[in-house]
Amino acid sequence: VKVTFQLINGKRLETEAKVGDTLLDVVVNNDLNIEGYGACEGTLTCSTCHNAIYSRLPEEACDEERDMLDLAYGLTDTSRLGCQITMTKELDGLEVQVPETINDVRS
């Protein structure tokens, strides 16, 4: 399936994702250059994989994810953490905005 990461500088990173991978997995597995993204490696403890979802919003966020999102920079109504979004066939063509600033709440 395809996913596009829109960076704040206007650059678009279009890549392939495997069904079952999280957006964080997609960034790591495709060696996408998104500085600081996924600092906690998907343990739901940092908010550095915060994205705003453009095309369609996946399932609702769990309480732990919402707690982390409260600490994220540039929170929107469609904000989600990339480590919590699992790619499915239905999400083919997903477009996400990576915020201009990453807030690592661990520091």
C-alpha positions, 0 to 999 in steps of 0.5 A: 500500500502507498503512504505519503508523508508531507514535510513542513518544508513542502517535501513529499516522501511517497513510499510503500508500506506493508499491511500490518506495519505501523507508520513508524515501521514505514519510516524506519523500514524505508529509511525515510529522513524524518529527524527525531521521528519515533525516538521511543521506538514505538513504546508510546512514551514520547509523541515524536511520531505525531502526524496530522492525518489528511485523507482519512482517519484510522480507528480511534486513539486509545487513552494512552495515545490521547495522553501522549497527543496532549503533549504534542506540538501542533495538535489537530483534530486529526492528530495521531501517533504513527506508532499507533496507526497500523497500515491496512489495505483500506489505508492505501494512499494515506497522506499524513502531515509531519509537524514542523516541530517534534516534541520529545516529552521524555526530555 
